[in-house]
């Protein structure tokens, strides 16, 4: 393996599902840790119950959560850029440092206005103690979440490899090739022969698969995933993306016409929508149609 690829953070670490899951788990973990640690700390001013300190506590946690959400939103927006494991760790540490600085500022301000009462300590002393707590309440849950998603990805890779090996050994006809779709957690949710599938339709965080049932009727099945996540499953098949929302099976095309707005697709069967082809996907669609002999 090339050194650069070896140290590059896997893309799934910055996927939307993983980031939302990590933030949710970290917030819950931090809240539980706070409730457990308050009785054993002489310096923490967090309180649960009707008091000024409680309002201060809620405000701090809301702002801290907002900091993490904004940070992970930026991480998601830059997911196409290369990030190393070290860079990812430094990003998480930077989040902890910002929150600890925020905690220290809240502590000093709260003590000055009489909302909370702490032992005499400098800003640096408060910040240093806060960093010790941050390791347990912020960095540890990130490590746990990262290990969990790494295990999920590894299991998903093993399942995919096993399925592909079996398919290659059986050497099925192209239309009999199985198309397996996995949800965001890596669980197999749909499997059908390529020849029975008409098209995929993206619907927010779901993909709707339209396919022919055993009795010849048109059926649909929803998978919680995104088209981009499923592209590997229909790579090198007659399933081709034609716009941001649709993937069509060129083997099911009845008419491909070129109009004023570009190409349009009519599929076999009644009641199916006319699917437009955007300029971006025209070359690959036309190539697939030519190779399939439609």
C-alpha positions as CSV (number, residue, x, y, z in Angstrom):
1,X,0.0,0.0,0.0
2,X,1.3,3.5,-0.9
3,X,2.3,5.5,2.2
4,X,-0.1,8.3,1.3
5,X,-3.0,6.0,1.1
6,X,-2.0,4.1,4.2
7,X,-2.3,7.3,6.4
8,X,-5.4,8.7,4.6
9,X,-8.6,8.7,6.7
10,X,-11.3,6.4,5.2
11,X,-14.1,8.4,3.6
12,X,-16.8,6.8,5.8
13,X,-15.4,8.6,8.9
14,X,-16.7,11.9,7.4
15,X,-20.0,10.5,6.0
16,X,-23.3,12.2,7.1
17,X,-24.6,9.1,9.0
18,X,-21.3,8.6,10.8
19,X,-20.9,12.3,11.8
20,X,-24.5,12.6,13.0
21,X,-24.1,9.3,15.0
22,X,-20.9,10.5,16.5
23,X,-22.2,13.9,17.6
24,X,-25.4,12.3,19.1
25,X,-23.4,9.6,21.0
26,X,-20.8,12.2,22.2
27,X,-23.5,14.6,23.5
28,X,-25.2,11.7,25.4
29,X,-21.9,10.4,26.7
30,X,-20.9,13.8,27.9
31,X,-24.2,14.4,29.7
32,X,-24.0,11.1,31.5
33,X,-20.3,11.7,32.4
34,X,-21.3,15.1,33.8
35,X,-24.0,13.7,36.0
36,X,-21.7,11.0,37.4
37,X,-18.7,13.3,37.9
38,X,-20.4,16.3,39.6
39,X,-20.4,14.8,43.1
40,X,-16.7,14.0,42.9
41,X,-15.5,17.3,41.6
42,X,-14.7,20.4,43.6
43,X,-14.4,22.6,40.6
44,X,-17.3,21.7,38.3
45,X,-20.2,24.2,38.7
46,X,-22.8,22.3,36.6
47,X,-26.1,21.9,38.4
48,X,-29.3,20.1,37.6
49,X,-32.4,21.8,39.0
50,X,-34.0,25.3,39.3
51,X,-31.1,27.7,39.9
52,X,-29.1,30.3,38.2
53,X,-26.2,27.9,37.8
54,X,-28.6,25.5,36.0
55,X,-29.4,28.1,33.4
56,X,-25.7,28.7,33.1
57,X,-25.1,25.0,32.7
58,X,-27.8,24.7,29.9
59,X,-26.4,27.7,28.1
60,X,-22.9,26.3,28.2
61,X,-23.9,22.9,26.9
62,X,-26.1,24.4,24.1
63,X,-23.1,26.5,22.9
64,X,-20.7,23.6,23.2
65,X,-23.0,21.4,21.2
66,X,-23.4,24.1,18.6
67,X,-19.6,24.3,18.3
68,X,-19.3,20.6,17.7
69,X,-22.2,20.6,15.2
70,X,-20.6,23.5,13.2
71,X,-17.3,21.7,13.3
72,X,-18.7,18.5,12.0
73,X,-20.7,20.3,9.3
74,X,-17.4,21.8,8.1
75,X,-15.8,18.4,8.2
76,X,-18.7,17.0,6.1
77,X,-18.5,19.9,3.6
78,X,-14.8,19.2,3.1
79,X,-15.1,15.4,2.9
80,X,-13.8,15.3,-0.7
81,X,-10.5,16.8,0.5
82,X,-7.8,14.3,1.7
83,X,-7.5,14.0,5.5
84,X,-5.0,11.9,7.4
85,X,-5.6,10.1,10.7
86,X,-3.4,12.6,12.4
87,X,-5.3,15.5,10.9
88,X,-8.6,13.9,12.1
89,X,-7.3,13.5,15.6
90,X,-6.0,17.1,15.7
91,X,-9.5,18.2,14.5
92,X,-11.1,16.4,17.5
93,X,-8.5,17.8,19.9
94,X,-9.1,21.3,18.5
95,X,-12.8,20.9,19.3
96,X,-12.0,19.9,22.8
97,X,-9.6,22.9,23.2
98,X,-12.3,25.4,22.0
99,X,-14.9,23.9,24.4
100,X,-12.5,24.0,27.3
101,X,-11.7,27.6,26.5
102,X,-15.4,28.3,26.5
103,X,-15.8,26.5,29.8
104,X,-13.0,28.5,31.4
105,X,-14.5,31.8,30.2
106,X,-18.0,30.8,31.5
107,X,-16.4,29.8,34.9
108,X,-14.6,33.1,35.3
109,X,-17.6,35.2,34.2
110,X,-20.0,33.2,36.3
111,X,-17.8,33.7,39.4
112,X,-17.5,37.4,38.8
113,X,-21.3,38.0,38.6
114,X,-22.0,35.6,41.5
115,X,-23.9,33.0,39.5
116,X,-21.4,30.3,40.6
117,X,-18.9,30.0,43.4
118,X,-15.6,28.3,42.7
119,X,-12.3,28.0,44.5
120,X,-9.8,30.7,43.6
121,X,-8.0,29.7,40.5
122,X,-6.5,31.3,37.4
123,X,-7.8,31.0,33.9
124,X,-5.0,28.6,33.0
125,X,-5.6,26.4,36.0
126,X,-9.3,26.1,35.2
127,X,-8.4,25.4,31.5
128,X,-5.9,22.7,32.5
129,X,-8.5,20.9,34.7
130,X,-11.1,21.2,32.0
131,X,-8.8,19.5,29.5
132,X,-8.6,16.5,31.8
133,X,-12.4,16.2,31.8
134,X,-12.5,16.9,28.1
135,X,-10.5,13.8,27.4
136,X,-13.0,11.6,29.1
137,X,-16.2,13.4,28.0
138,X,-15.3,14.4,24.5
139,X,-12.3,12.5,23.1
140,X,-13.2,9.0,24.5
141,X,-16.7,8.9,22.9
142,X,-15.2,9.9,19.6
143,X,-12.7,7.0,19.9
144,X,-15.5,4.6,20.7
145,X,-17.7,5.8,17.8
146,X,-14.7,5.6,15.4
147,X,-14.0,2.0,16.4
148,X,-17.7,1.1,16.0
149,X,-18.0,2.6,12.5
150,X,-14.7,1.0,11.5
151,X,-16.0,-2.4,12.6
152,X,-19.2,-1.8,10.6
153,X,-17.3,-0.9,7.5
154,X,-15.0,-3.9,7.8
155,X,-18.0,-6.3,8.1
156,X,-19.7,-4.6,5.1
157,X,-16.5,-5.1,3.1
158,X,-16.3,-8.7,4.0
159,X,-19.9,-9.3,3.0
160,X,-19.5,-7.5,-0.3
161,X,-16.3,-9.4,-1.1
162,X,-18.0,-12.7,-0.3
163,X,-21.0,-11.9,-2.5
164,X,-18.8,-10.8,-5.4
165,X,-16.6,-13.9,-5.1
166,X,-19.7,-16.1,-5.2
167,X,-21.1,-14.2,-8.2
168,X,-17.9,-14.6,-10.1
169,X,-17.7,-18.3,-9.5
170,X,-21.3,-18.8,-10.7
171,X,-20.6,-16.7,-13.8
172,X,-24.3,-15.8,-14.3
173,X,-25.7,-14.1,-17.4
174,X,-25.6,-10.3,-17.2
175,X,-29.4,-10.0,-16.7
176,X,-29.2,-12.7,-13.9
177,X,-26.5,-10.9,-12.0
178,X,-27.6,-10.0,-8.5
179,X,-27.7,-6.4,-7.4
180,X,-27.3,-6.0,-3.7
181,X,-28.2,-2.8,-1.9
182,X,-27.0,-1.9,1.6
183,X,-28.3,0.7,3.9
184,X,-26.2,3.4,5.6
185,X,-25.3,1.0,8.4
186,X,-24.0,-1.6,6.0
187,X,-26.9,-4.0,6.3
188,X,-28.1,-5.8,3.2
189,X,-31.7,-4.6,2.5
190,X,-32.4,-5.5,-1.1
191,X,-31.2,-8.1,-3.6
192,X,-32.6,-8.8,-7.1
193,X,-31.5,-9.9,-10.5
194,X,-30.3,-7.1,-12.7
195,X,-32.9,-8.0,-15.4
196,X,-35.8,-7.3,-13.0
197,X,-34.7,-3.7,-12.1
198,X,-36.2,-0.8,-14.0
199,X,-34.7,2.2,-12.2
200,X,-33.5,3.7,-9.0
201,X,-35.0,7.0,-7.7
202,X,-33.4,9.1,-5.0
203,X,-35.7,10.5,-2.4
204,X,-33.7,12.6,0.2
205,X,-31.9,10.0,2.4
206,X,-33.7,7.0,0.7
207,X,-33.3,5.2,-2.6
208,X,-36.5,3.7,-4.1
209,X,-35.9,0.7,-6.3
210,X,-38.5,0.0,-9.0
211,X,-38.4,-3.6,-10.1
212,X,-40.5,-6.4,-11.7
213,X,-42.0,-8.9,-9.2
214,X,-42.3,-12.7,-9.8
215,X,-45.9,-12.2,-11.2
216,X,-44.7,-9.5,-13.6
217,X,-46.1,-6.5,-11.6
218,X,-44.1,-3.4,-11.0
219,X,-43.0,-3.1,-7.3
220,X,-40.9,-0.7,-5.3
221,X,-38.6,-1.1,-2.3
222,X,-37.1,1.7,-0.2
223,X,-33.5,1.5,1.1
224,X,-32.1,4.1,3.6
225,X,-29.1,5.2,1.6
226,X,-28.0,7.6,-1.1
227,X,-27.3,6.9,-4.8
228,X,-23.7,7.8,-4.4
229,X,-23.2,5.2,-1.7
230,X,-24.8,2.5,-3.9
231,X,-22.9,3.2,-7.2
232,X,-20.3,0.6,-6.4
233,X,-23.0,-2.1,-6.5
234,X,-24.1,-1.4,-10.1
235,X,-20.7,-0.5,-11.5
236,X,-20.0,-2.2,-14.8
237,X,-23.7,-3.1,-15.3
238,X,-26.5,-1.8,-17.5
239,X,-27.6,0.4,-14.6
240,X,-26.5,3.9,-15.5
241,X,-27.0,7.2,-13.8
242,X,-28.8,9.8,-16.0
243,X,-29.3,12.7,-13.6
244,X,-28.9,13.6,-10.0
245,X,-32.0,11.7,-9.0
246,X,-32.3,8.7,-11.3
247,X,-30.4,5.6,-12.3
248,X,-31.9,3.6,-15.1
249,X,-31.5,0.1,-16.5
250,X,-30.6,0.7,-20.2
251,X,-31.9,-2.8,-20.9
252,X,-35.4,-1.5,-20.0
253,X,-35.3,1.6,-22.3
254,X,-38.1,1.6,-24.8
255,X,-37.4,5.1,-26.4
256,X,-34.5,7.4,-26.1
257,X,-35.3,10.7,-27.7
258,X,-33.4,14.0,-28.1
259,X,-35.5,17.1,-27.5
260,X,-35.0,20.8,-27.0
261,X,-34.0,20.2,-23.4
262,X,-31.7,17.2,-24.1
263,X,-32.3,13.5,-24.1
264,X,-35.3,11.9,-22.5
265,X,-35.9,8.3,-21.6
266,X,-39.1,6.2,-21.8
267,X,-38.9,2.9,-20.1
268,X,-40.9,-0.3,-20.9
269,X,-44.2,-0.6,-19.1
270,X,-47.1,1.7,-18.5
271,X,-47.3,4.6,-16.1
272,X,-43.6,5.1,-15.7
273,X,-42.2,8.6,-15.7
274,X,-40.3,10.2,-18.5
275,X,-36.7,10.5,-17.2
276,X,-34.6,13.5,-18.4
277,X,-30.8,13.0,-19.0
278,X,-28.6,15.9,-17.9
279,X,-25.6,17.0,-19.8
280,X,-23.2,15.6,-17.2
281,X,-24.4,12.1,-17.6
282,X,-25.1,12.1,-21.4
283,X,-21.8,10.6,-22.5
284,X,-21.9,7.6,-20.1
285,X,-25.5,6.9,-20.9
286,X,-25.1,7.0,-24.7
287,X,-22.0,4.7,-24.4
288,X,-24.0,2.2,-22.3
289,X,-26.9,2.3,-24.7
290,X,-24.5,1.7,-27.7
291,X,-22.8,-1.2,-25.9
292,X,-26.0,-2.9,-24.9
293,X,-27.4,-2.7,-28.4
294,X,-30.7,-1.1,-27.3
